Amino acid sequence: MDKHSITAQELLQLLLNGSVLPVHIMSRSAFIEYRIKTSIWKPFNKFEDHDFSYLDMNKTIVTYCKNESCMSSVFAADILRENGFKAFAYRGGIEEWRSLGYPSESGEI
């Protein structure tokens, strides 16, 4: 792990104390199917528009995608940090989160 990545256990701790906003950067259908609890959806290709008005500057933002081989979460977190956010990438992604049985949800919001 690098200094801009976060582990599943670290993310779980932030989630439990309410200081994190997980950002699901995959497709809308993947978001509806299964996501980390309290996640919002912002597909990776939308990060280029630099519209971050939907994000709370006071929260730690954690981007995630499918699994460790997906680098989009790293690039998205980089963009957020460049724009003044405290942001990390959760490299394990939704596959690891699901395998650990950590808090999740599904369906439309």
C-alpha positions as CSV (number, residue, x, y, z in Angstrom):
1,M,0.0,0.0,0.0
2,D,1.2,3.5,-0.7
3,K,0.4,6.6,1.4
4,H,-2.6,7.4,-0.9
5,S,-4.3,4.0,-0.5
6,I,-6.4,2.6,2.3
7,T,-7.1,-0.9,3.4
8,A,-10.5,-2.5,3.9
9,Q,-10.0,-2.4,7.7
10,E,-9.1,1.3,7.6
11,L,-12.1,2.0,5.5
12,L,-14.4,0.1,7.8
13,Q,-13.1,2.1,10.8
14,L,-13.8,5.4,9.0
15,L,-17.2,4.1,7.9
16,L,-18.1,3.1,11.5
17,N,-17.2,6.6,12.8
18,G,-19.0,8.4,10.0
19,S,-16.1,10.4,8.8
20,V,-15.8,9.0,5.3
21,L,-17.7,9.3,2.0
22,P,-17.1,6.2,-0.2
23,V,-17.4,7.0,-3.9
24,H,-18.3,4.1,-6.3
25,I,-16.7,4.9,-9.6
26,M,-17.9,2.0,-11.7
27,S,-21.1,1.8,-13.8
28,R,-24.6,2.7,-12.5
29,S,-25.7,-0.9,-12.8
30,A,-22.8,-2.1,-10.7
31,F,-23.7,0.6,-8.1
32,I,-27.3,-0.5,-7.9
33,E,-26.2,-4.2,-7.7
34,Y,-23.8,-3.9,-4.7
35,R,-21.9,-1.0,-3.1
36,I,-20.2,-0.1,0.2
37,K,-22.7,1.3,2.6
38,T,-23.3,5.1,2.3
39,S,-21.6,5.3,-1.0
40,I,-22.4,7.8,-3.7
41,W,-22.1,7.1,-7.4
42,K,-19.7,9.1,-9.6
43,P,-18.4,7.2,-12.6
44,F,-14.7,7.6,-13.3
45,N,-15.2,9.3,-16.6
46,K,-17.1,12.1,-14.9
47,F,-14.1,13.1,-12.7
48,E,-12.6,15.0,-15.7
49,D,-15.4,17.6,-15.5
50,H,-14.0,18.7,-12.1
51,D,-17.5,19.3,-10.7
52,F,-17.0,18.3,-7.0
53,S,-19.9,20.3,-5.6
54,Y,-21.6,17.1,-4.4
55,L,-18.6,16.3,-2.1
56,D,-18.2,17.4,1.5
57,M,-14.7,18.9,2.0
58,N,-14.9,17.9,5.7
59,K,-15.0,14.2,5.0
60,T,-12.4,11.8,3.9
61,I,-13.2,10.7,0.4
62,V,-12.5,7.1,-0.6
63,T,-12.8,6.0,-4.2
64,Y,-13.2,2.4,-5.2
65,C,-13.8,0.2,-8.2
66,K,-13.9,-3.5,-8.8
67,N,-10.6,-4.9,-7.5
68,E,-6.9,-4.3,-7.1
69,S,-6.1,-4.5,-10.8
70,C,-8.4,-1.5,-11.4
71,M,-6.3,1.7,-11.3
72,S,-9.3,4.1,-11.8
73,S,-9.7,4.5,-8.0
74,V,-6.1,5.6,-7.7
75,F,-6.5,8.1,-10.5
76,A,-9.8,9.4,-9.2
77,A,-8.3,9.9,-5.7
78,D,-5.3,11.7,-7.3
79,I,-7.7,14.2,-9.0
80,L,-9.6,14.8,-5.8
81,R,-6.4,15.5,-3.9
82,E,-5.3,17.9,-6.6
83,N,-8.5,19.7,-6.0
84,G,-8.0,20.1,-2.2
85,F,-9.8,17.0,-0.9
86,K,-8.5,14.5,1.6
87,A,-8.8,11.4,-0.6
88,F,-7.6,7.9,-0.7
89,A,-8.1,4.9,-3.1
90,Y,-9.4,1.6,-1.7
91,R,-7.5,-0.7,-3.9
92,G,-9.2,-4.0,-2.8
93,G,-12.4,-2.7,-4.4
94,I,-15.9,-4.1,-4.2
95,E,-14.7,-7.7,-4.7
96,E,-12.6,-7.7,-1.5
97,W,-15.2,-5.7,0.4
98,R,-17.9,-8.3,-0.5
99,S,-15.6,-11.2,0.4
100,L,-15.0,-9.8,3.8
101,G,-18.8,-9.3,4.4
102,Y,-18.4,-5.7,5.4
103,P,-21.4,-3.2,5.5
104,S,-23.0,-2.9,2.1
105,E,-26.2,-2.1,0.3
106,S,-27.9,-2.4,-3.0
107,G,-30.8,-1.0,-5.0
108,E,-31.7,2.4,-6.2
109,I,-31.2,5.4,-3.9
